[in-house]
Amino acid sequence: MAKDLGLDVDLITITADTSNSGTPTNVCLLGLSLALMPAFVAWINRQERHKRPALIPNSLWSNRIFTSICINVFLMWGAFNAFEQVINLFFQEVQGFNALETALRFLPMPLSGLLANLAMGLVLHRIRADWIVLATTVVSCVSPLLMALVDPSWSYWVAAFLAVFLNATGAESLFTISNLLIMSVFPGSTQGVAGGVFNTIAQIGKSLGLALVALLAESTTAHSAIEDRKSPEALMEGYRAAFWFMFALSATSFAVSLWGLHGIGKVGRKVTA
């Protein structure tokens, strides 16, 4: 996926210094990446027409459910992983905690992920999958929203604890349900390809989510009215903007689920888009 590699490299380079955004190298990389995207789609379409092997068959995207879960995992995985990075910086750079104190504040996250997966095993066969995805996405929206509104002087237990605890819920639930949905909507001969595409989309979402959030935070802090750009107050302006962006990603995922997953029923039943 050369186009994605080029786009990632470009965004990472810009993230390191926002003044790099106008350099010839980054402009060329970004332009080349964007140009390769439709070219890749056209090439795959040609391969399918001639009955030749296709890396990612375009016919996969004609399935509304598959398209929806891929968009969702792209958005949710980006928000989920970016949240971990930004709240880590919030604890250390804004609130002044050391690495050990910060690590201890992350302990609720694996616990919530474990509980989310256990809950999935208990309710998947009882409750419609689209309802579960919508409910857990709403729960995940709470995490960045709390941190976007947080006062750095607040105690950990006022907002940050709940934000850390709830962050994994939507991503873990979506990943579990999506893999089961792939087995439901595709024949056995296509499930491996669809699963590979789904996991690739998740990793691309993770990479781009981290890069875009870092770029947004850096740019917001660089344009802060606060003179000392390295002060906790200036950094918090960037982190707050990043949390709002993550909230927007999760909210968009909710809207996509309303469109693409409505009426899918309980996971395990054969459904068609």
Disulfide bonds with the S-S distance in Angstrom:
none
